[in-house]
């Protein structure tokens, strides 16, 4: 199935609820339809283009004067299994948390710590989504999609996707040049649980037995207590990345600021808690017009009703500057600003 619109409102397609409009909007459910559409008219190759799932990690600053591609490819299909693992191919239009629920129901581990992360399966590799010590890159065997420059379907093995902290080749040099249509995940029949991050271990122990269901439910409860529901309050989850600094810089910050949370990062570096930095800089619960910081989680910027994308962006700039002045640490946005 395909749908095509001109001058189409994107308010229902981004979780901040920004009423930006797209010059053109194309939705598809079959990869073949995407290929036919893009190869049917040279005009599309000349238009600016973005790929939009649920819009849970995007902030529109203005109307988009180009083509929005909205993948709605369905399907959660077991494609192979052995004694230890089972592999699933999942359509890029599937809701991420519904896939996690499916995996847990089938007693397959690996994704449970990533419960309740908003967005679609197609967005998961782009951001290399992660939570509670788990990143999706550890589950990805293959990413399938359409290469806009080659004009054909292409596959990338998981180890060829350039996964880094909240990044991948699909967010860097292949950004808006490759449209993901499905992802193959490798899940574990005998999972080892990762409970060492934040409150998770304590929450799971309250429920008694440690299993996939109690881990998933604990993650959901923790996230729900801290993060506002986008149906009630426009937001895109974590607005900033947790800064990564050298071990030396982290040690200096610990000596200067008592209680600053520091976690091991990749390549011997250390990760700081952006939410703690923002809160200590005095921004938790603050608001300017309809742009604000959530009163339960300082890492989350919210739209209290009628904030524009520019309002929220300008508000975030003030937070960045304030944190830098207090800690000497530069915050990078996790949200994509269009």
N, C-alpha and C positions, 0 to 999 in steps of 0.2 A: 504494500500500500504506500502511496505517496500523497503528500499534500504540499501545495505551493501557494504562497501569499506574497503580496506586495504591501509595503508600508505597514508592517505587522507589529503589533505591540508585543514587547518582551516581558511585560510585567509579571505574567504567570510563568515565565521561564527563567527567573532569577530569584533567589531566596531573600535578597535584600528588598524585593518588591519595587525596584526602580522601573518607572514607566518609560523606558527607552523604546525606540522603534527601529525595526530593521527594514532597510530598503527592499530586500528580498529574504524570504524564509522558506527553506525546503526541508521537509520531514520525510524519512523513508524507513521502511521496516525490513527490506531485503537488500543485501549488499549489491545485487545485480542492478537494482533500480538506481542506486547512487551512481554506479559506473555509467549506466545509460544516460542519466541526466547530465552528468558533468561532461561527457563526451559528445553530447548532442548539439552543443552550441558553444562556439568559441568565446562568446560573451562572458561566460562564467569564469574563464581563465584570466580575464582582465579585471574582474571585480575583486575588491578586498573580501576576505573570507575569514570567518571564525566558526569553530565547531562548538556547539552548545548542547550540554546534556540537561541536567536539572538546574544548572546555573547556581550551584551551591558554593562555588569558589570564584565568583566573578562579580565585579562592580562596574556597571556601565556609567561612564562619566558623561556621555552624550548619546544621541541617536547613532546607530551604526549604518553608515553609508556604504553598504555592501551586502554580501550574501551570508546568511546564517544557515549552517547545516545542522540539522537536529536529528541525530541517529535515534531510532526507536527499535533497533534490532532486538527481537525477543529470543528467549530460549536458554534453558539450563540443562545441558545434556552430558551424561556420563559417556566418555569416549574410550576409556581404557582403565584397566586396574590390574594390580598385582597383589601380592600378599601384604605389602606395606602401605601402598598408596592407591588413590583413585584420582583420575584426571577428569576434569569437567571443562567443556567449552561453553562459555556464557556470552550471550549477546550483549553488545555494548549499551543497549537501551534498558537492560534490566536494572532495577533499583539495587544498589550495592547491598543494603542491609537485608533485603529479601534473599539474596544469594547466601549471605552469612547464615541466616536462619535455616535455609535449605541444608547447608553443610552441617550445621549442628544437629538438625533433625536426623540426618543420615549418619550421625556419629563419626563425622570426619573433622579432623582438627586442622588448625593453622590460621583460620580467619576469625576465631571467636573474640580475640582482643580488639578486633576492628569493628565490632558491633556498633550500630547506630551512627556510623559516619555517614553523613548525607551525601547524595550524589548517585551517579550511575556507575555501572561496571566499566564503561568506556573511559570514565574520568580517572579511575583508580590508578592505572599505570602512568598517566600523564603526571599526576602529582606525587606518585609513589606514596600513597596515603599511608598513614601510620598512627598508632596509638598504643599506649601501655607496653612499650618495648617491642612492638611488632610492626614490621613494614610489609606492604603487599608484595614488594619485589621478591621476597623469599618464597612466594607461592606461584609466581608467574613463570610458566614454561614457554609460552608463545603469545605474541600479539599479532592479530590479523587486521588488515585494513586496506584502504585505498590510497595509493601514492599519487598526489595531484600532479607532480611534475612528470612522472612516468606514465600517468593515465591508465594505471592497471592495479590489480590487487597484489599486495606484497605481505610477506610474513617476516616477523622479527623474533628470533629466539630470545628468551628472557635475559640471557647474559649479554645480548647485543643491544639492550635498551638503554644503556648508560645510566642506570639507576643511581641516584645520589639522594641525600636528605631532601625530601619533598621536591624531587626533580627527576627528569629523565630526558632522553633525546626528543620525546614528543612535546616537551615543554620548552626545549631549547632550539636546536637548529631544525627540527622537524615541526615546530609550532605552526599550526594551521597549514601544513603541507602534507599531513598524513591524517586520514580520518579512520579511527579505530572502529571496526565492525564487530569483533569478538575477541575474547581473551581465553586462553587455556590455563587453568589453575591446577596445581598438583597439591592434593590434600592428603592428610595423614590418617591412616586407620588406627594408629597407636600414638596419639599425640603426647608430647611433653609440654606441660603447661608453663607459661611464663607469667608469674604473678608478682614479680619484684618491683613493679613500677607503681609509684603513688600509693593509693589506698586499696589497690586491688586485692592483695593477699588477705588483708584484714576483712574486707567485705566478703570474700569467698568463704573464709573460715566461719563467718557468722551463719552461713547457709549449711554448714556441715560438710558433706562430701564434696570433694573437688572433682568436678567433671565438666564436660563441655557446656552443659546447660547452666550450671551454677556460675561458671566463668562469664558466659554471655550475659546472664541476667545481672550479675554484679557490675559489669561494664556499663550496661544500659542504665542501671540505677545511678551509678556515679555520674555518667554523662548527663542524664536527665536532671540531676540535682544542680548541676553547674551551668548547663547550656540551655538557652531559651529555645522553645519550639518555634520554628520559622512560621508556623501557622498563626502564632500569636504575636511574634515580634520579629521583624525582618532582620536577618543576620546571615553571615556566611561561615559560621563556626569560628575557628581560630583565624584572626585577621593577620597576625604576624607569625613568622617562623621563630622558633627558639634559637637565639643567637649561638653560634659556634665560635669559640675562642681558643687560644693556645692555653696549655696547662699553666704557663707562667702568668698570663693575664687573669686566669680564673683564681689563682692563688692570691694575687694582689687584691682582687675584688673581695675575696673571702676575709682577708685581713682588715679591709676597710669597712665592709658591710656585714654585720653579724647576721647569720641565718640565711644568707643568700643561697638558694638551691643550685647545686652544681651536679651534673650527671656526666658520666663518661660518654664521649662521642667517638666518631671514627678517626682513625689515623693518629691516635694519641691526643686528640683535642678534647675539649670539654664543652658541654652544652649547658646554657643558662636557661632559666625559666622566664620567658618573655612576660607572661602574665604577672609574675612576682615583681619584675622590674617596673611594669606599668602601674601596678598597684602602689608600690613604694614611691613612685613619682607623683602619686595623688590623683590618678585618673579614674579609679574604680567607681562606677556609678555616676560619673560626671556626664553632663549633657550640654550641648550647644544647639539650640533649636530642637530639631527632631533627630539630630545625630548624637549618639551617645556611646558610653561604655557600659556594658552589662553590670548590674550591681552584684552579681554572684560570681562572675568570671571576667577578670580584667582583660583577658586575651580576646574577648569577643566584642566587636563593635556592632551597634544595633541601629536600626531605623525605627524610631518611635512613631512613624506615621507617614510624613510627607517630605522627608529629607531627600534631596537629590543626590545623585552619585557624586557630584562635585562637593556637596556639603560634607559627605562622609569622608571623601578623600582629603579635603582640607583639614578636617578634624584629625584624621590619622597623621597628617604632617606635623601637627602641633604635638601629638603624643610622641612621635619619633624624636623631635627636637628636644622635648622635655627629658626623655630617657637618656639621650646622648649627653645632655648638659649635666645630669646627675651622676651617671655611671660611666660615661665615656664609651658606651656600647651602642653600635648602630643596629637598629631594627630593620629587618627586611620583611616586606609584605608577603604573606602566603597567598593572599587573594590576588587574582589577576585583574588589573584595571584596564578597561577597554575604553 
